[in-house]
Every structure is written in C-alpha cells, then in structure tokens.
Amino acid sequence: MTKAPVVSWYEGTNTKATEVKSTVNYGTVDADSQSATKVFYIWNNRDTLDDCSKMEEVVFTTRDRNGGLGDSPVVEAVKDNWFWVRVDSLNEESFLPVGKGGVGTKNPSGMKELGTTGSTTNVNASTAQVWAGNKLLTLDTYVQPTTANGFIYKVTKAGTTDGNEPTWVKVEGNPVFDGSAEFVAIKILQTPASKEILGYANKTDVNGTNAHLAGGNFVKISVYADVPITASAGKNLLVQRVSYRYV
C-alpha cells in the first residue's frame, strides 16, 4: 500500500525548529492597513528514508474554523478575501487574494495554486555502486552505469551481471536485463509537474542547509492580510488550508 503524504509547515525559515504546531498569529492589524508578511515552507515527507505519495492539484486558501466560507459564523477575513498569497517557489512577483472568492472578485475561485520549480535528488544516487561485470548483486541494491546518464538502477531480481555492460534504458520504470540480474530505471533528478509536491525520500538536515536537494518536496509561499477600512473590530479566527489529492 502506498504511503499517504506527510505534510508539515515551517514558518519564516526552512528549519525543523520553526515547524508550525499551533496557532499562527498575524497580530493586531488596524483597518485600512496590512499585516506583516509571513513566509511558510510547506513540505511533503521531510527527512524520511521511505517514499510517499506525491500531492497533486495542490491549492492554498483560507476557511473558517468549521471549514466554511466565513458566512456563519461571520469571519470577515475569509468571507471578504483579506489574505493575499504569493508562491515564491514559482518565482512569482505578485500576490493573489484567497478565501471565499466569488463572482466579481479578483480571484473568483478563492484558491491559489501551489507548486515549485525545485527538484529532488534521489537519496540513493550518492551510494549506488558503479556497474561491474560478472558481479553478484543482491535485491533492492542500486547500481549506476560506468558513464553517468542521469539514472540509477534498482536491482529487482538478484543475480550475476554479464561480462559486457548492458544497454541502459533511460525511461523511468523500464527494465534492464543483465546476465541473471534485472534492474528498473530510476531518474536521479525528479521535478514535479504543475500543482504538485513530490513525496520522495530525502535526508534534509534540521537546519535546512541541504533542502535544495529535496526542492521538489516543498513549496515556499508568502502571506499577508490586507484589512479594509470597513472591517469590524474583533478577532478573526480562521485556518490556512492546503488541499490536495493523492493516489
């Protein structure tokens, strides 16, 4: 059975110490003014040695605490689309409002699509052994061609390699037959499609200094609240929500 996505959020910096585990406070914002801009890193499967499913059709929005559109109870921040979002991991320059949306608003869907231009490097690439002839290989180990080609190959059937190096296929998931051993092709650098966050295994350290090696596993967004002059006094309690599907 495929492992479900494992989602975690980090505020401000891409370090484990900043993981969001409780309420995010935007502070008191006067009418006709903006809050400070907060930065979030939203991860799938951070620092694990097992793959999980990728997140697909990923979008960000706001909802009231009941999951509604801020109509009842009234949560103006959601109902009136106060929160503005920019996807930094897509190199965006402009912000878009999220929340209830609606006809005639700047963003009728109320959603913001998330994604990244980053890529994730397969964690087994650095330890895959260089292919050698007449060598016994055990199941689930990895080999790489004598000339790098952007792929590593996982042993799917234990056996002994041939004396001559095989023709290495360069199609993800395709088989390679070599003596009595068999491999499957795995692309080293994986880049997510639009609105995806990958779920590949990675060895991201607690300080995030090597996070670029798992750049396909997280998105970076900036968020602020723009409070209109017509806003009512009071506390707006809401949730920032990331929605997605997975297989």
C-alpha positions as CSV (number, residue, x, y, z in Angstrom):
1,M,0.0,0.0,0.0
2,T,1.3,3.4,-0.9
3,K,2.1,5.7,2.0
4,A,-0.1,8.8,2.2
5,P,1.6,12.3,2.0
6,V,3.2,13.5,5.2
7,V,2.6,17.3,5.4
8,S,4.4,19.7,7.6
9,W,4.7,23.5,7.8
10,Y,7.6,25.8,8.8
11,E,7.3,29.5,9.4
12,G,10.0,32.0,8.5
13,T,12.9,29.7,7.8
14,N,13.3,26.2,6.4
15,T,14.5,24.7,9.7
16,K,12.9,22.0,11.9
17,A,12.9,24.4,14.8
18,T,10.3,26.6,13.1
19,E,7.8,23.8,12.5
20,V,4.2,25.1,12.9
21,K,2.5,23.0,15.5
22,S,-0.1,25.5,16.9
23,T,-1.7,28.8,16.0
24,V,-0.1,31.3,13.7
25,N,-0.6,34.9,15.0
26,Y,-0.7,37.7,12.4
27,G,-1.1,40.2,15.3
28,T,-3.4,43.2,15.6
29,V,-4.0,44.9,12.2
30,D,-5.8,48.2,12.1
31,A,-8.5,48.8,9.5
32,D,-7.1,50.1,6.2
33,S,-3.7,48.6,6.8
34,Q,-1.8,45.4,6.1
35,S,-0.3,42.8,8.4
36,A,3.4,41.8,8.3
37,T,4.1,39.3,5.6
38,K,4.7,35.7,6.8
39,V,6.7,33.1,4.9
40,F,5.8,29.4,5.1
41,Y,7.6,26.3,3.8
42,I,5.1,23.5,3.2
43,W,6.7,20.1,2.9
44,N,5.7,16.6,1.9
45,N,7.7,13.8,3.6
46,R,10.6,15.9,5.0
47,D,13.7,13.9,6.1
48,T,12.4,10.3,5.7
49,L,14.0,7.3,4.1
50,D,10.8,6.0,2.6
51,D,8.9,7.4,-0.4
52,C,5.3,8.5,0.0
53,S,2.7,9.6,-2.5
54,K,3.1,13.0,-4.2
55,M,0.5,15.7,-3.5
56,E,-1.4,16.6,-6.7
57,E,-3.7,19.5,-7.6
58,V,-2.3,21.4,-4.6
59,V,-4.1,24.7,-3.7
60,F,-4.0,27.1,-0.7
61,T,-6.9,29.1,0.7
62,T,-8.5,30.2,4.0
63,R,-11.5,28.9,5.7
64,D,-13.4,29.5,9.0
65,R,-12.8,27.1,11.9
66,N,-15.7,25.0,10.7
67,G,-14.3,24.6,7.2
68,G,-16.8,27.1,5.8
69,L,-16.6,30.3,3.8
70,G,-16.8,32.7,6.7
71,D,-20.6,33.4,6.3
72,S,-21.8,31.7,9.5
73,P,-20.3,32.5,11.9
74,V,-19.1,35.6,10.1
75,V,-15.3,35.6,9.6
76,E,-14.6,38.6,7.5
77,A,-11.0,37.6,6.7
78,V,-12.4,34.6,4.9
79,K,-15.7,36.0,3.6
80,D,-14.1,39.1,2.2
81,N,-10.8,37.6,0.9
82,W,-8.4,39.5,3.1
83,F,-5.4,37.2,2.8
84,W,-3.1,37.6,-0.1
85,V,-0.6,34.9,-1.2
86,R,2.4,34.7,-3.5
87,V,4.2,31.4,-4.4
88,D,7.9,32.2,-4.1
89,S,8.9,28.7,-5.1
90,L,7.4,29.5,-8.5
91,N,9.3,32.8,-8.6
92,E,6.0,34.8,-8.6
93,E,6.2,38.6,-8.1
94,S,2.5,39.4,-7.4
95,F,0.1,38.4,-4.7
96,L,-3.5,37.0,-5.2
97,P,-6.3,37.1,-2.6
98,V,-7.7,33.9,-1.3
99,G,-10.8,33.0,0.8
100,K,-14.4,32.8,-0.3
101,G,-13.7,34.2,-3.7
102,G,-16.9,34.8,-5.7
103,V,-18.1,36.4,-8.9
104,G,-16.7,39.9,-9.4
105,T,-13.7,39.4,-7.0
106,K,-10.1,39.5,-8.1
107,N,-9.9,35.7,-7.6
108,P,-13.3,34.1,-8.1
109,S,-12.1,30.6,-7.1
110,G,-10.7,31.8,-3.8
111,M,-7.9,29.4,-4.3
112,K,-4.2,29.8,-5.0
113,E,-2.4,27.0,-6.9
114,L,0.9,26.0,-5.3
115,G,4.0,24.5,-6.9
116,T,7.7,24.7,-7.2
117,T,10.5,24.8,-9.8
118,G,12.7,22.8,-7.5
119,S,13.8,19.2,-8.0
120,T,14.5,16.3,-5.7
121,T,17.7,14.2,-6.0
122,N,17.2,10.5,-5.3
123,V,18.8,9.7,-2.0
124,N,20.4,6.5,-3.4
125,A,22.3,8.3,-6.1
126,S,25.3,9.0,-3.9
127,T,25.7,5.4,-2.8
128,A,24.8,3.5,-6.0
129,Q,27.7,1.2,-6.9
130,V,29.3,1.6,-10.3
131,W,28.4,-1.3,-12.6
132,A,31.0,-4.1,-12.9
133,G,30.9,-7.3,-15.0
134,N,30.4,-10.8,-13.5
135,K,29.4,-9.4,-10.1
136,L,26.7,-10.9,-7.8
137,L,24.1,-8.3,-7.0
138,T,21.5,-8.6,-4.2
139,L,17.9,-7.5,-4.3
140,D,17.0,-3.8,-3.8
141,T,20.5,-2.5,-4.2
142,Y,21.4,0.2,-6.7
143,V,23.9,0.4,-9.5
144,Q,25.0,3.2,-11.8
145,P,26.4,3.0,-15.3
146,T,30.2,3.4,-15.8
147,T,29.3,6.6,-17.7
148,A,26.7,8.7,-15.8
149,N,23.4,9.1,-17.7
150,G,21.1,10.8,-15.2
151,F,19.7,7.4,-13.9
152,I,20.4,4.8,-11.3
153,Y,19.1,1.3,-11.5
154,K,17.5,-0.7,-8.7
155,V,18.0,-4.5,-8.6
156,T,14.6,-6.1,-8.9
157,K,16.0,-9.6,-9.4
158,A,19.1,-10.7,-7.7
159,G,21.7,-12.3,-9.9
160,T,25.2,-12.0,-11.5
161,T,25.9,-9.4,-14.1
162,D,27.1,-10.2,-17.6
163,G,30.7,-9.6,-18.8
164,N,29.6,-6.8,-21.0
165,E,27.8,-3.7,-19.7
166,P,24.1,-3.6,-20.7
167,T,22.3,-1.0,-22.8
168,W,20.9,1.3,-20.1
169,V,17.4,2.4,-20.8
170,K,16.6,6.0,-19.9
171,V,12.9,5.7,-19.3
172,E,11.6,5.8,-15.7
173,G,10.3,2.4,-14.6
174,N,11.6,0.4,-17.6
175,P,13.5,-2.8,-17.0
176,V,17.2,-3.6,-17.8
177,F,18.3,-7.2,-18.2
178,D,21.9,-8.0,-17.3
179,G,23.1,-11.6,-17.1
180,S,20.8,-13.2,-14.5
181,A,20.2,-9.9,-12.8
182,E,17.4,-7.4,-13.6
183,F,17.1,-3.7,-12.8
184,V,14.5,-1.0,-13.1
185,A,15.4,2.5,-14.2
186,I,15.1,5.4,-11.8
187,K,15.7,9.0,-12.7
188,I,18.0,10.7,-10.3
189,L,16.6,14.2,-10.5
190,Q,12.8,14.4,-10.2
191,T,10.9,17.6,-10.9
192,P,7.2,17.9,-10.0
193,A,4.5,18.8,-12.6
194,S,2.3,21.9,-12.2
195,K,0.4,21.9,-8.8
196,E,2.4,19.0,-7.4
197,I,4.6,18.5,-4.4
198,L,6.8,15.3,-4.5
199,G,7.0,12.8,-1.7
200,Y,10.4,11.2,-2.4
201,A,12.7,10.1,0.4
202,N,15.3,12.6,1.4
203,K,17.9,13.4,4.0
204,T,17.2,17.0,4.7
205,D,19.1,18.2,7.8
206,V,17.5,20.0,10.7
207,N,18.9,23.4,9.6
208,G,17.7,23.0,6.0
209,T,21.1,23.8,4.6
210,N,20.7,20.9,2.0
211,A,17.0,21.5,1.4
212,H,17.7,22.3,-2.2
213,L,18.4,18.5,-2.8
214,A,14.7,17.9,-1.9
215,G,13.4,21.1,-3.7
216,G,10.6,19.1,-5.3
217,N,9.2,18.1,-1.9
218,F,8.3,21.6,-0.7
219,V,6.8,24.9,-1.7
220,K,7.6,28.4,-0.3
221,I,4.8,30.9,0.0
222,S,4.4,34.5,1.4
223,V,1.2,35.5,3.0
224,Y,-0.2,38.8,4.4
225,A,-3.6,40.2,5.4
226,D,-5.0,43.3,3.9
227,V,-7.7,44.7,6.2
228,P,-10.1,47.1,4.6
229,I,-11.3,50.3,6.2
230,T,-14.8,48.8,6.6
231,A,-13.5,46.0,8.8
232,S,-15.3,45.3,12.1
233,A,-13.3,45.3,15.3
234,G,-12.7,41.9,16.7
235,K,-10.7,38.7,16.3
236,N,-10.8,36.7,13.1
237,L,-10.2,33.0,13.8
238,L,-9.6,31.0,10.6
239,V,-7.5,28.3,9.1
240,Q,-4.9,28.4,6.4
241,R,-5.7,25.3,4.3
242,V,-3.7,23.4,1.8
243,S,-5.9,21.0,-0.2
244,Y,-4.6,18.2,-2.5
245,R,-5.4,14.8,-3.8
246,Y,-3.1,11.7,-3.9
247,V,-3.1,8.2,-5.4
